[in-house]
């Protein structure tokens, strides 16, 4: 799943090795600025965690 949030691109995807969903956050320039460490059982939980992580980053408006 892909979503734009506070100027960041949030991506969630299934990780076969971790047996759960993870997230990655990309800045406007396309560079990865953050990612999840622990897997999430539900994709919605990974997206909620990605939003919280993006809230902790400077807004890119």
Secondary structure in CASP SS format (residue, H / E / C, confidence):
PFRMAT SS
TARGET T0000
AUTHOR 0000-0000-0000
METHOD secondary structure of the structure
MODEL  1
X C 1.00
X E 1.00
X E 1.00
X E 1.00
X E 1.00
X C 1.00
X C 1.00
X E 1.00
X E 1.00
X E 1.00
X E 1.00
X E 1.00
X E 1.00
X E 1.00
X E 1.00
X C 1.00
X C 1.00
X C 1.00
X C 1.00
X E 1.00
X E 1.00
X E 1.00
X E 1.00
X E 1.00
X E 1.00
X E 1.00
X C 1.00
X C 1.00
X C 1.00
X C 1.00
X C 1.00
X E 1.00
X E 1.00
X E 1.00
X E 1.00
X C 1.00
X C 1.00
X C 1.00
X C 1.00
X E 1.00
X C 1.00
X C 1.00
X H 1.00
X H 1.00
X H 1.00
X H 1.00
X H 1.00
X H 1.00
X H 1.00
X H 1.00
X H 1.00
X H 1.00
X H 1.00
X H 1.00
X H 1.00
X C 1.00
X C 1.00
X C 1.00
X C 1.00
X C 1.00
X C 1.00
END
